[in-house]
């Protein structure tokens, strides 16, 4: 096998980049869990998934004046 010489500052930069990538992947995985938990909440109580516009339309149908 051939020996490769890498400057310490270059190696440190690569290690920092790898650490950032690992953190990004961990964040994406966590976001997936958060999204799944939110979907479960909405399935359990569908009114949580209503948008503000949908709620405003509902109130208007009921005769509520919105500012």
N, C-alpha and C positions, 0 to 999 in steps of 0.2 A: 504494500500500500504506500502511496505517496504522502509525504508530509506537507501540510499546508501551513503557512505562517499567516496569521491574521493579526493586524494591529489591535491592541487592547481597546482603543477608542471605537474602532469599527465593530468589534465584537459586542461591546457595551451597547452601541446603537441598535444592533440587531436584536439583542436581548430585550431592550426597552420596547422595540416595535412588536416583538412577539408577545410581550406582556400586555400591551395595549390591545392586540388582536384577541387575546384570550379573554380580556375584560369585555370586549365588544360582543364576543360570542356568548359569554355568561349573561350579559344584559339582554341579548335577543332571546335567550332561553327563558329568562325570567319574565320578559314581556309576554311571551307566549302563555306562561302560567297565569299571569295577570289577566290576559284577554280571556282565557278559558274560564277563570273564576267569574269574570264579569258576565260572560254569556250564561253561565249557570245561574247567576243572580237574576238576570233578565228572564230566563226561562221559568224560574220559580215565581217571579212577580213581573209579568209583562209590562206593567205600567212604568217600570224603571227604564224601559227601552224607548219610551216615547220621546220624540224631539220636542223642542220648545214650540215649533210651528204646529205640530200635531196637537199639543195641549192647548195652544191659543185657538185653533180651529174648533176644538171640542167646547171650549168655554164660550166662543162666539155662538155656536149652535144652541147653547143653553141660555143665551141672552145676556151674557156678561159683557159689559163694555171694557175694552182694553185700551189703556192710555197710549 
